[in-house]
Structure formats: structure tokens, C-alpha cells
């Protein structure tokens, strides 16, 4: 039960931080219902975190490939 409460607390904390970050983004035109959309999108913060990690790993792989390719080209 304590693990479930801890996981719930982490999820809610992440949701609050993500909703706060989204609320700070200002678009060029005010959009009706923007706050509700930001709150809804913040529910998916674990997905954004996983996507960020995936893109980070892909970028590391790309850089490693470029270094290997450049090294093979010099040989």
C-alpha cells in the first residue's frame, strides 16, 4: 500500500510540475480553454518523459555512428 501511495504522490507531483510548465508557455494568440487543455496534457507527463529519453538515446546513437563513420573514412 505504501508503494502505491508513493507512486501516486510521484505521479501527482509530476503532473503539477508539468501543468505549471505548460501554463508558462504563451502562444501568439489567446486560446479559449487553454488552461483545461494544459491540465489535460499534463496528465501524460510520463509519456513526455519517455519520449524525451528516447530522443536523447537516438541522438547519442547518431553521434556515435557519425564518429565511427568519420573514423572509418579516415582509415
Backbone bond lengths (Angstrom), bond angles and torsions (degrees), N, CA, C in turn:
res aa  C-N    CA-C-N  psi(-1)  N-CA   C-N-CA  omega(-1)  CA-C   N-CA-C  phi
1 X - - - 1.446 - - 1.542 110.81 -
2 X 1.325 115.66 -38.20 1.464 118.92 -179.52 1.530 110.59 -65.54
3 X 1.335 117.25 -37.01 1.459 120.48 177.67 1.521 111.84 -64.18
4 X 1.327 115.93 -38.83 1.461 120.50 178.31 1.525 110.79 -64.61
5 X 1.321 116.27 -43.26 1.466 120.24 178.23 1.523 111.18 -65.62
6 X 1.319 117.30 -38.74 1.464 121.19 178.00 1.529 110.38 -64.22
7 X 1.334 116.16 -45.22 1.467 119.68 178.53 1.524 110.68 -62.91
8 X 1.329 117.01 -40.59 1.467 120.60 177.21 1.518 111.63 -63.55
9 X 1.317 116.86 -40.28 1.461 120.72 177.78 1.520 112.41 -64.91
10 X 1.328 116.23 -41.44 1.471 120.12 177.76 1.523 110.05 -64.21
11 X 1.337 116.73 -42.97 1.464 120.23 -179.37 1.527 110.51 -63.45
12 X 1.339 117.25 -45.58 1.466 120.01 -179.90 1.525 111.57 -65.64
13 X 1.320 117.56 -37.76 1.461 120.22 176.97 1.523 110.48 -63.40
14 X 1.320 116.59 -44.75 1.461 120.17 176.99 1.515 111.72 -62.45
15 X 1.317 116.25 -38.56 1.471 120.27 178.56 1.528 110.60 -63.26
16 X 1.326 116.68 -45.52 1.461 120.08 179.96 1.523 111.89 -62.76
17 X 1.330 116.90 -43.47 1.469 120.50 179.56 1.528 110.26 -64.50
18 X 1.327 117.03 -43.29 1.460 120.25 -179.40 1.520 111.16 -66.17
19 X 1.334 117.53 -43.39 1.470 120.70 177.95 1.525 110.36 -61.22
20 X 1.329 117.23 -39.73 1.461 121.22 178.58 1.528 110.64 -65.04
21 X 1.352 117.04 -41.33 1.471 120.36 179.20 1.523 111.01 -66.60
22 X 1.331 117.52 -42.62 1.458 120.69 178.31 1.523 110.73 -63.31
23 X 1.331 116.86 -37.11 1.458 120.38 -178.04 1.527 111.05 -65.66
24 X 1.327 117.82 -24.85 1.456 120.68 -179.63 1.518 113.98 -79.71
25 X 1.332 117.31 -11.14 1.464 120.90 -179.13 1.523 108.30 -83.33
26 X 1.297 115.94 122.45 1.460 120.95 -179.43 1.521 109.35 -108.15
27 X 1.303 115.96 127.34 1.454 120.82 176.58 1.520 110.13 -88.84
28 X 1.330 117.39 173.31 1.466 120.61 -179.30 1.529 112.71 -70.54
29 X 1.343 117.29 -23.66 1.468 121.21 -176.95 1.522 108.10 -132.26
30 X 1.330 117.86 133.59 1.465 118.97 176.64 1.534 110.16 -63.29
31 X 1.315 116.25 137.09 1.461 121.19 -178.13 1.521 108.55 -116.64
32 X 1.341 117.80 125.44 1.472 119.53 176.39 1.532 110.20 -62.46
33 X 1.307 116.41 137.32 1.458 120.81 178.81 1.513 113.93 79.45
34 X 1.314 117.15 12.33 1.465 120.43 -177.62 1.524 111.62 -62.24
35 X 1.319 117.03 -40.82 1.465 119.44 -178.55 1.524 110.41 -62.22
36 X 1.330 117.43 -43.57 1.468 120.08 178.55 1.528 110.93 -62.56
37 X 1.332 116.89 -39.70 1.463 120.10 178.71 1.528 110.45 -65.22
38 X 1.327 116.92 -42.28 1.460 120.26 179.12 1.522 111.41 -63.38
39 X 1.319 117.06 -40.62 1.465 121.04 178.34 1.522 109.56 -64.85
40 X 1.336 117.16 -42.30 1.464 120.69 178.78 1.526 110.83 -64.05
41 X 1.330 117.02 -45.32 1.460 120.38 -179.52 1.527 112.10 -65.09
42 X 1.317 116.63 -30.05 1.463 120.00 179.87 1.521 111.51 -67.00
43 X 1.330 118.02 -20.94 1.463 120.12 177.47 1.522 111.62 -63.17
44 X 1.332 116.37 -22.50 1.457 120.78 -177.06 1.522 112.63 -95.81
45 X 1.337 118.74 21.37 1.456 120.30 -175.41 1.519 113.54 -57.27
46 X 1.345 121.18 -32.97 1.468 117.41 177.33 1.534 111.78 -63.94
47 X 1.325 116.69 -32.80 1.460 120.41 178.91 1.524 109.85 -67.44
48 X 1.338 117.20 -43.29 1.471 119.88 178.30 1.522 109.80 -61.76
49 X 1.318 116.92 -39.29 1.461 120.71 -179.81 1.529 110.90 -64.78
50 X 1.325 117.10 -43.37 1.466 121.13 178.44 1.531 110.17 -65.16
51 X 1.332 117.59 -42.86 1.462 120.17 178.59 1.523 111.32 -61.50
52 X 1.332 116.58 -41.06 1.458 120.01 177.42 1.527 110.41 -60.27
53 X 1.328 116.62 -44.27 1.462 120.77 179.90 1.526 110.92 -64.35
54 X 1.326 117.47 -39.99 1.468 120.62 179.68 1.524 110.29 -63.25
55 X 1.338 116.84 -47.09 1.459 119.49 179.63 1.525 111.78 -64.28
56 X 1.326 116.90 -33.96 1.461 120.93 177.75 1.530 110.11 -64.65
57 X 1.341 117.08 -44.84 1.461 120.98 179.24 1.530 110.67 -65.65
58 X 1.336 117.08 -40.92 1.467 120.22 178.36 1.524 109.94 -61.18
59 X 1.318 117.51 -41.51 1.464 120.84 179.18 1.532 111.13 -64.75
60 X 1.336 117.19 -40.51 1.467 119.86 176.67 1.523 110.87 -62.56
61 X 1.322 117.05 -41.12 1.467 120.74 178.52 1.530 111.02 -64.87
62 X 1.339 115.98 -39.70 1.463 119.94 179.55 1.524 110.51 -63.65
63 X 1.325 115.89 -43.23 1.458 119.77 179.27 1.529 110.93 -64.09
64 X 1.322 117.08 -41.12 1.469 120.37 178.52 1.525 110.46 -64.21
65 X 1.327 116.63 -40.45 1.463 120.18 178.26 1.523 110.78 -63.05
66 X 1.335 116.64 -43.21 1.463 119.50 179.53 1.523 111.45 -63.19
67 X 1.335 116.99 -39.75 1.461 120.00 178.15 1.528 110.78 -65.38
68 X 1.341 117.54 -43.30 1.460 120.30 177.53 1.523 111.52 -64.28
69 X 1.300 116.22 -41.48 1.474 121.08 -179.48 1.526 110.73 -64.58
70 X 1.335 116.23 -42.55 1.464 120.15 178.51 1.530 110.16 -66.43
71 X 1.331 116.83 -37.74 1.470 120.14 178.88 1.514 111.74 -67.25
72 X 1.319 117.90 -38.49 1.468 121.91 179.28 1.527 110.13 -70.88
73 X 1.316 116.15 -31.11 1.459 120.54 -179.50 1.529 111.13 -70.22
74 X 1.329 117.77 -32.75 1.457 122.39 -178.83 1.522 112.39 -76.17
75 X 1.327 116.77 -24.45 1.463 120.33 -176.47 1.498 113.24 -68.83
